[in-house]
């Protein structure tokens, strides 16, 4: 089934540890995004990539980094996790300008 | 920034009734809007979209209305069913190079049997 795969589904992480959230899509979409969703709120953009080899910062990029080595993969790295990064992280992709997004099922991250 | 915090507005409706969920957007230059449904533990699911050159669009049991004068969107769900219970978000597409989604504050829809 075409779509977005995120891993892990959930994770408890000690503060100060490094963590990479994985995102893979098989739809050959050009654009990919990482959002975080805090309890009861809408999603906020962390980083994005319009095409392989390019990335950009969103609303809340501090403490996160991304890479886009190929079309399919868009990993999100927390270099040194802090409790305020406890959230649900959603990866999304978009085929073209103005097209609707496809979202993954999310990674629930708890930093303790 | 967000103003809802932990206390999402909640709309409670009787099964079979019609539901209307409202949303205000921020950028008068936005030309594409999407309604999403989010069930507990899942990612947002596309419901319906509308472009700014339209003021109404209908789908299956859902209608989106766009009032550009007051920057307001509404989602109407006909004959609401228990499976419609979820949090609903409106989103606008950013007009910068990211084409990111800018989410409004959500509304929780509870359907009473």
Contacts between the chains, C-beta under 8 A, distances in Angstrom:
chain1	res1	chain2	res2	distance
A	31	B	99	6.7
A	33	B	100	6.5
A	33	B	101	7.8
A	35	B	101	7.8
A	39	B	6	5.9
A	40	B	4	6.0
A	40	B	5	5.9
A	40	B	6	4.5
A	40	B	7	6.9
A	40	B	8	5.3
A	40	B	106	7.5
A	41	B	2	4.8
A	41	B	4	6.4
A	41	B	5	7.2
A	41	B	105	7.5
A	41	B	106	7.5
A	42	B	2	6.6
A	42	B	89	5.4
A	42	B	91	7.7
A	42	B	103	3.0
A	42	B	104	6.3
A	42	B	105	6.3
A	42	B	106	5.9
A	43	B	44	7.1
A	43	B	89	7.8
A	43	B	101	7.0
A	43	B	103	5.2
A	44	B	103	7.6
A	45	B	98	7.1
A	45	B	100	4.7
A	45	B	101	7.5
A	48	B	98	4.9
A	48	B	100	6.0
A	50	B	97	6.9
A	50	B	98	7.3
A	50	B	99	7.7
A	56	B	97	7.0
A	56	B	98	5.7
A	58	B	98	6.9
A	58	B	100	6.3
A	90	B	43	5.2
A	90	B	44	7.4
A	92	B	43	7.8
A	92	B	101	7.8
A	94	B	99	6.8
A	97	B	99	6.3
A	98	B	31	7.9
A	98	B	32	5.0
A	98	B	51	8.0
A	98	B	93	6.2
A	98	B	99	7.1
A	100	B	34	6.1
A	100	B	46	5.0
A	100	B	49	6.1
A	101	B	34	7.7
A	101	B	44	7.8
A	101	B	46	7.3
A	101	B	101	6.3
A	103	B	43	3.5
A	103	B	44	5.2
A	103	B	45	7.6
A	104	B	43	5.8
A	105	B	42	6.2
A	105	B	43	5.4
A	106	B	41	7.7
A	106	B	42	7.3
A	106	B	43	5.4
